[in-house]
Amino acid sequence: MDTASAQASTQATRRVRIVIIGSGFSGLCAAIKLKESGEHDFVIVERAAALGGTWRDNTYPGCACDVPAHLYSYSFQLNPAWSHTYAPGSEIWAYLEHCADTYALRRHIVFQQTVTAAKFDADACRWRVETKEGATYEAQFVIVGIGGLSNASWPKIDGVSTFSGVQFHTAEWNHSVSLADKRVAVIGTGASAIQVVPAIAPIVKKLLLFQRTPPWVLPRIERRYSEGRKWLFAHYPATMRLLRGFFYRMQEGVTPWLTQFRDHPRGQRFIERMARHNIERSIKDPALRERVTPRYAPGCKRLLLSNDYYPALARDNVTLVSDAITRITPSGPVTASGETYDVDVIVYATGFAVSEYLHGLHVTGLGGRELSHEWQHKPEAYLGTLTSGFPNLFFLTGPNTGLGTNSVVVIIEAQVALIVDCLRQLSARGARSIEVIAEVQRRYNEELQSRLSRTVWNSGGCRSWYLAENGHNYTLWPGTTREFRARTQQANPDDYRFTN
């Protein structure tokens, strides 16, 4: 046991009203709104040595948000200093640090404590939360804000451990390794890959991009904000709100075209024409064009935005490999055709283990129910926030809260508003616990799956991380964010069981 763990294990159990797990967008939003509502007896438990979640961890070259920064930020804490329409990751991390300081949250954060277990004591009506380092917390409420993009997804490829060069994931970028004049393999063509490939292609000797399925990539309307524009934002905040409102309506307007796939074929055709034009204007080689053009409906997989991804693929030192990788040898990947590619570095741009939301967090509810077991094949919640059988437990960005378009921060704020109202109603009733009624949760999820079955995400002709093995979509919200906000604005007391 190291010194930090030994010190933690000797600490007495800390009693608080609320434990928040995670200090990214979700956890910080919950903390800010709790303080605004008069709740100050809470602790934020963070596994890393700094706050920031996804934007702390993802530091790969080219890392940036694919939602306009004025929308990908709290509605109550707009930032006039964004440098670009789509802010680089370092600025988003700095923004979260600024929010923590503005709302005096650091004194509530306990760093380098990884929560591994949370068990509900029905008699005491309290949660016992334990960390890997040996700390224990007892709380009436737990808010899980760990997010779906917090754990890297490593592909299961034979021979990975035998590779003699350097290998790492985009979410765990090794900045001590110089890629200059190196032969580099990038595995994956998702959101991270289309950012990192253009960033490193000019400096590497050879870049091999291994593609399983090509993505639809739309042009990105990007601009740098001038100092004059930033001054205007800072001195006349209404201009920021107008811009945020424009971006919101633009993102929200795309949703019906994607989610009502069968009812809006014109929208689908329009998006496809934009994406094809992006290919045609960037790549002259007909064979390469053919290989990067998807064979499924736009939106079935996440739509990506980039102006430099396709030009990067057209570079002389970049090769797109479409054959599946069967194994990794000491010298590099081997594909189904039998060809071996010798490389110095392998970069895994293979996304996150979104389906493993709890990822090592063992949650035990009423009657010894294990949430990880129940969610293994059927991760369901009510409004992505509460789960029957687990009183006083709230999730942020839980099941079916993901978005194909728009900003997840909008969803986070709506969920936090619901949580705050649940706590308000519970206090008004003098109750000790709140739990969603099982039948309400069941009907809600049946509605979701019925609506999702008609979306492009479920019927667009592709295989994506949106879908579980049973074909159900436990990832995305099927409606607009306006609808979600309306449904979470106030907790309907008829949906919940209050216990005194």
C-alpha positions in Angstrom: 0.0 0.0 0.0 1.5 3.4 -1.0 1.6 6.4 1.4 -1.5 8.1 0.0 -3.5 4.9 0.3 -2.2 4.2 3.8 -3.2 7.7 4.9 -6.7 7.4 3.3 -7.3 4.0 5.0 -6.7 5.5 8.5 -9.2 8.3 8.0 -12.5 8.0 9.8 -15.7 7.7 7.8 -16.8 11.1 6.5 -20.5 11.9 6.8 -21.9 14.3 4.2 -25.4 14.9 2.8 -24.3 14.4 -0.8 -21.5 12.6 -2.6 -20.8 13.7 -6.2 -18.6 11.3 -8.2 -16.5 13.0 -10.9 -15.4 16.6 -11.5 -16.1 17.0 -15.2 -18.9 19.0 -16.8 -21.5 16.9 -15.0 -20.1 16.9 -11.5 -19.2 20.6 -11.5 -22.7 21.5 -12.8 -24.3 19.5 -10.0 -22.1 21.2 -7.4 -22.8 24.7 -8.7 -26.6 24.2 -8.8 -26.6 22.5 -5.4 -24.9 25.5 -3.9 -27.3 27.9 -5.6 -30.2 25.9 -4.0 -28.7 26.2 -0.5 -27.0 22.8 -0.4 -23.4 23.1 0.9 -22.9 19.8 2.6 -21.4 17.8 -0.3 -18.1 16.4 -1.5 -16.9 15.8 -5.0 -14.8 12.6 -5.2 -12.3 12.7 -8.2 -10.1 9.8 -9.2 -7.4 12.0 -10.8 -5.1 14.7 -9.4 -7.0 17.5 -11.3 -10.5 18.3 -12.2 -11.9 18.3 -15.8 -12.8 14.8 -16.8 -12.7 14.1 -20.5 -11.1 17.5 -21.2 -8.4 16.9 -18.7 -7.5 13.5 -20.1 -7.7 14.1 -23.8 -4.7 16.0 -24.8 -3.9 14.5 -28.2 -2.8 16.7 -31.1 -5.7 18.4 -32.7 -8.1 17.7 -29.8 -11.1 20.1 -30.0 -14.8 20.1 -29.4 -17.2 19.3 -32.3 -19.9 21.5 -30.9 -19.6 25.3 -31.0 -17.9 26.4 -27.8 -20.5 29.1 -27.0 -23.0 26.2 -26.8 -20.7 23.6 -25.3 -20.5 25.6 -22.0 -22.9 26.3 -19.2 -25.8 28.6 -20.0 -25.2 30.3 -16.7 -21.5 30.8 -17.2 -20.8 32.0 -20.8 -17.2 32.5 -21.8 -16.3 35.6 -23.9 -12.7 34.4 -24.5 -13.2 31.4 -26.7 -10.5 31.6 -29.4 -12.4 29.6 -32.1 -15.9 28.6 -33.0 -14.9 25.0 -32.0 -12.6 25.4 -29.0 -9.4 23.3 -28.6 -9.5 20.9 -25.7 -7.0 22.9 -23.6 -9.4 25.9 -23.5 -12.3 23.8 -22.4 -10.3 22.3 -19.6 -9.2 25.9 -18.6 -12.9 26.9 -18.7 -13.8 24.1 -16.3 -11.0 25.2 -14.0 -12.3 28.8 -14.1 -15.8 27.6 -13.2 -14.5 25.7 -10.2 -12.8 28.8 -9.0 -15.7 31.1 -9.8 -18.1 29.0 -7.7 -15.5 28.1 -5.0 -15.8 24.4 -5.6 -12.2 23.3 -4.9 -12.7 23.1 -1.2 -15.4 20.5 -1.9 -13.1 18.3 -4.1 -11.2 15.3 -2.9 -8.6 14.3 -5.5 -7.0 10.9 -6.2 -9.8 8.9 -4.8 -11.4 6.3 -7.1 -14.9 5.3 -6.0 -15.2 1.5 -6.3 -18.4 0.8 -4.4 -21.6 2.4 -3.2 -24.0 0.4 -1.1 -27.4 1.5 0.2 -28.4 0.9 3.8 -32.2 0.8 3.8 -32.5 1.1 7.6 -30.3 4.1 7.9 -31.4 5.4 4.5 -27.8 6.2 3.6 -25.3 5.3 1.0 -21.9 4.0 2.0 -19.3 5.0 -0.6 -15.9 3.5 -0.7 -12.7 4.3 -2.7 -9.9 2.2 -3.9 -7.5 4.2 -1.7 -9.4 3.3 1.5 -11.6 6.4 2.1 -15.2 5.9 3.1 -18.1 8.3 2.9 -21.7 8.0 4.3 -24.2 10.1 2.4 -28.0 10.5 2.1 -27.6 11.0 -1.7 -25.2 10.1 -4.4 -24.8 11.8 -7.8 -22.8 9.8 -10.3 -21.2 12.2 -12.8 -18.5 10.0 -14.3 -19.7 10.4 -17.9 -19.7 8.0 -20.8 -16.4 9.2 -22.2 -14.2 8.6 -19.2 -12.6 5.2 -20.0 -10.7 4.4 -23.1 -11.8 1.5 -25.3 -9.0 -0.7 -26.3 -9.6 -3.1 -29.3 -9.3 -6.8 -28.7 -6.6 -7.7 -31.2 -4.3 -10.7 -30.8 -0.7 -9.9 -30.1 -1.0 -6.4 -28.9 1.3 -7.0 -26.0 4.0 -8.3 -28.4 4.5 -5.0 -30.3 8.1 -3.9 -29.9 7.4 -0.2 -30.6 5.5 2.4 -28.6 1.7 2.2 -28.5 -1.0 4.3 -26.7 -4.6 5.5 -26.9 -5.6 9.0 -28.0 -7.3 9.4 -24.5 -3.9 8.6 -22.9 -1.6 10.4 -25.2 2.1 9.9 -24.5 3.7 13.3 -24.9 7.2 12.0 -24.2 7.2 10.3 -27.6 8.1 12.3 -30.6 6.3 11.3 -33.8 8.7 13.3 -36.0 10.0 11.1 -38.9 8.3 8.0 -37.4 6.2 5.4 -39.1 2.9 5.7 -37.3 -0.2 3.5 -37.5 -3.5 5.0 -36.4 -6.3 2.5 -35.7 -9.8 3.9 -36.0 -11.6 6.5 -38.0 -13.9 8.1 -35.5 -14.1 11.5 -33.9 -10.6 11.4 -32.3 -9.0 10.1 -35.5 -10.3 12.8 -37.8 -8.7 15.3 -35.5 -5.4 13.6 -34.8 -4.6 12.5 -38.3 -4.5 16.0 -39.9 -2.5 17.2 -36.8 0.3 14.6 -37.1 0.4 13.8 -40.8 2.7 16.8 -41.6 5.4 15.7 -39.2 5.5 11.9 -39.4 7.5 10.0 -42.0 4.6 7.6 -42.8 1.1 7.4 -41.5 -1.0 4.3 -42.0 -4.7 4.8 -41.1 -6.6 1.6 -40.5 -10.3 2.0 -41.3 -13.0 -0.5 -40.4 -16.0 1.6 -41.6 -15.7 5.1 -43.1 -17.5 7.9 -41.3 -19.7 10.6 -42.9 -17.7 13.8 -42.5 -19.3 17.2 -43.0 -17.5 20.5 -43.5 -16.9 22.5 -40.4 -17.9 26.2 -40.3 -14.9 27.4 -38.4 -13.6 30.9 -37.6 -11.2 32.5 -35.2 -12.7 35.1 -32.9 -11.0 38.4 -33.2 -10.0 40.4 -30.1 -12.7 42.9 -31.1 -15.3 40.2 -31.1 -14.1 38.9 -27.7 -14.3 42.5 -26.3 -17.9 42.7 -27.6 -18.8 39.4 -25.9 -17.2 40.5 -22.6 -18.8 44.0 -22.5 -22.1 43.2 -24.1 -23.0 39.6 -22.9 -26.3 39.7 -24.8 -24.3 39.3 -28.0 -22.9 36.0 -26.6 -26.5 34.9 -25.8 -27.6 35.7 -29.3 -24.8 33.7 -30.8 -25.4 30.8 -28.4 -29.1 30.9 -29.4 -28.2 30.8 -33.1 -26.0 27.7 -32.5 -28.6 26.1 -30.4 -31.3 26.5 -33.0 -28.9 25.3 -35.8 -28.0 22.1 -33.8 -31.6 21.5 -32.7 -32.9 21.9 -36.2 -30.8 19.0 -37.5 -32.4 16.6 -35.0 -35.6 15.9 -36.9 -33.7 15.2 -40.1 -31.7 12.5 -38.4 -34.1 11.0 -35.8 -37.1 11.0 -38.1 -35.3 9.2 -40.9 -38.3 7.7 -42.6 -40.3 10.9 -42.4 -37.6 13.3 -43.6 -35.8 11.8 -46.6 -35.1 15.2 -48.0 -33.1 16.1 -45.0 -31.1 12.9 -45.3 -30.4 13.6 -49.0 -29.3 17.1 -48.2 -26.8 16.0 -45.5 -25.5 13.2 -47.8 -24.9 15.7 -50.6 -23.0 18.0 -48.3 -20.8 15.1 -47.1 -20.2 13.8 -50.6 -19.2 17.3 -51.8 -16.7 17.5 -48.9 -15.1 14.3 -50.2 -15.1 15.5 -53.8 -13.6 18.9 -53.2 -10.8 17.4 -51.1 -9.8 14.1 -52.8 -9.0 13.8 -56.5 -8.2 10.1 -56.5 -11.4 8.3 -57.5 -10.3 5.0 -55.8 -9.7 6.8 -52.5 -13.0 8.7 -52.8 -14.7 5.4 -53.2 -13.1 3.9 -50.1 -13.9 6.8 -47.8 -17.6 7.0 -48.9 -19.9 5.2 -46.5 -22.6 2.7 -47.5 -25.0 3.6 -44.8 -27.3 6.5 -44.0 -25.8 9.7 -42.6 -26.4 9.9 -38.9 -26.4 6.1 -38.4 -23.0 6.6 -36.9 -22.0 9.9 -35.4 -21.7 12.7 -37.9 -18.2 14.2 -37.9 -17.0 17.7 -38.7 -13.7 18.5 -40.4 -12.2 20.5 -43.2 -8.8 18.9 -43.1 -9.4 15.2 -42.6 -9.9 14.4 -46.3 -7.0 16.6 -47.4 -4.8 14.7 -44.9 -5.7 11.4 -46.5 -4.7 12.7 -49.9 -1.1 13.4 -48.7 1.7 11.4 -50.2 2.9 10.1 -46.8 -0.6 8.9 -45.7 -2.1 5.5 -46.7 -5.6 4.4 -45.9 -5.8 0.6 -45.1 -9.3 -0.9 -45.3 -8.4 -4.5 -44.6 -9.3 -5.7 -41.1 -6.4 -6.1 -38.7 -6.2 -9.8 -37.6 -3.2 -9.5 -35.2 -0.3 -7.4 -34.0 3.2 -8.6 -34.4 6.4 -7.2 -32.8 6.8 -5.1 -36.0 3.2 -3.9 -36.5 -0.3 -4.8 -37.6 -1.1 -7.7 -39.9 -4.3 -7.5 -42.0 -6.7 -10.2 -43.3 -4.9 -10.1 -46.7 -1.8 -11.3 -44.9 0.1 -8.1 -45.3 2.3 -6.9 -42.5 2.8 -3.2 -41.8 6.1 -2.2 -40.1 5.6 0.8 -37.8 7.4 2.5 -34.9 4.3 3.7 -33.1 0.7 2.6 -32.9 -2.0 5.1 -31.9 -5.4 3.6 -30.9 -8.1 6.1 -31.9 -10.8 3.6 -30.8 -13.1 5.8 -28.7 -14.5 5.1 -25.3 -16.2 2.2 -23.4 -19.5 3.9 -23.5 -21.5 0.7 -22.8 -19.4 0.2 -19.6 -20.8 3.2 -17.9 -20.1 2.0 -14.4 -16.7 0.6 -15.2 -15.6 -0.9 -11.9 -18.1 0.9 -9.8 -20.2 -1.6 -7.9 -23.5 -0.2 -6.9 -25.8 -2.2 -4.5 -29.4 -1.1 -4.0 -32.4 -2.4 -2.2 -32.4 -6.2 -1.5 -28.8 -6.5 -2.6 -29.6 -5.6 -6.2 -26.4 -5.1 -8.2 -26.7 -2.3 -10.8 -23.8 -3.5 -12.9 -25.5 -6.9 -13.2 -28.8 -5.3 -14.1 -27.2 -2.9 -16.6 -25.0 -5.5 -18.2 -27.6 -6.3 -20.8 -30.3 -3.8 -20.2 -29.1 -0.4 -18.9 -32.3 1.5 -18.2 -33.1 4.5 -16.2 -35.9 7.1 -15.9 -35.0 10.3 -17.8 -31.5 8.9 -17.7 -31.3 10.1 -14.1 -33.0 7.7 -11.6 -33.2 3.9 -11.5 -35.9 1.9 -9.7 -34.6 -0.1 -6.7 -31.8 2.4 -6.0 -33.2 5.2 -3.8 -31.5 8.6 -3.5 -29.1 7.7 -6.4 -28.9 10.0 -9.4 -27.0 9.7 -12.7 -25.8 12.4 -15.0 -25.5 11.5 -18.7 -27.0 8.1 -17.8 -28.7 5.7 -20.2 -30.4 7.3 -23.3 -29.2 10.8 -22.7 -26.6 10.9 -25.5 -27.2 13.2 -28.5 -26.6 12.7 -32.2 -26.6 16.5 -32.5 -26.5 19.4 -30.1 -24.6 19.9 -26.9 -24.7 17.3 -24.1 -24.2 20.2 -21.6 -27.9 21.1 -22.3 -28.8 17.6 -21.2 -26.6 17.8 -18.1 -28.2 21.1 -17.0 -31.7 19.7 -17.5 -30.8 16.6 -15.4 -29.3 18.7 -12.7 -32.5 20.8 -12.6 -34.5 17.6 -12.1 -32.2 16.4 -9.3 -32.5 19.7 -7.5 -36.3 19.6 -7.8 -36.3 16.0 -6.4 -34.3 17.2 -3.4 -36.6 20.2 -2.9 -39.8 18.0 -3.0 -38.2 15.4 -0.7 -37.4 18.1 1.8 -40.8 19.7 1.5 -42.4 16.3 2.4 -40.0 15.6 5.2 -39.1 12.4 3.5 -35.8 10.6 3.7 -35.6 8.9 0.3 -37.0 9.2 -3.3 -37.1 6.4 -5.8 -38.7 6.2 -9.3 -41.6 3.8 -9.5 -40.7 0.6 -11.4 -43.8 0.8 -13.6 -43.1 4.4 -14.6 -39.5 3.5 -15.5 -40.7 0.5 -17.6 -43.3 2.5 -19.5 -40.8 5.3 -20.2 -38.2 2.9 -21.6 -40.8 1.1 -23.8 -41.6 4.5 -25.2 -38.0 5.3 -25.8 -37.2 2.0 -27.6 -40.4 2.4 -29.7 -39.3 5.8 -30.9 -35.7 4.8 -31.4 -36.7 1.9 -33.6 -37.8 4.4 -36.2 -34.6 6.5 -36.1 -31.6 6.4 -38.5 -29.5 5.3 -35.5 -31.4 2.0 -35.4 -32.3 1.6 -39.0 -29.6 3.4 -41.0 -27.7 0.3 -42.1 -24.6 0.4 -40.0 -23.2 -1.1 -36.8 -22.3 1.4 -34.2 -21.6 1.7 -30.5 -25.1 3.2 -30.1 -26.7 -0.2 -30.3 -26.4 -3.1 -27.8 -26.2 -6.7 -28.8 -29.9 -7.1 -28.5 -30.4 -4.4 -31.0 -31.8 -1.9 -28.5 -30.4 1.6 -28.3 -29.5 2.5 -24.7 -27.3 5.4 -25.7 -29.3 8.2 -27.4 -32.2 10.4 -26.6 -34.8 10.1 -29.5 -36.2 13.6 -29.3 -35.2 17.2 -29.2 -33.4 18.8 -26.2 -36.4 21.1 -25.9 -38.5 18.0 -25.1 -36.0 16.6 -22.7 -35.8 20.0 -20.9 -39.5 20.2 -20.6 -39.8 16.6 -19.2 -37.1 17.3 -16.5 -38.1 20.9 -15.6 -40.0 19.6 -12.6 -40.3 16.2 -11.0 -43.8 14.8 -11.2 -44.5 13.5 -7.7 -46.7 10.7 -9.1 -43.6 9.2 -10.8 -41.8 8.6 -7.5 -42.0 6.8 -4.2 -41.2 8.9 -1.2 -40.1 7.2 2.1 -40.3 8.9 5.5 
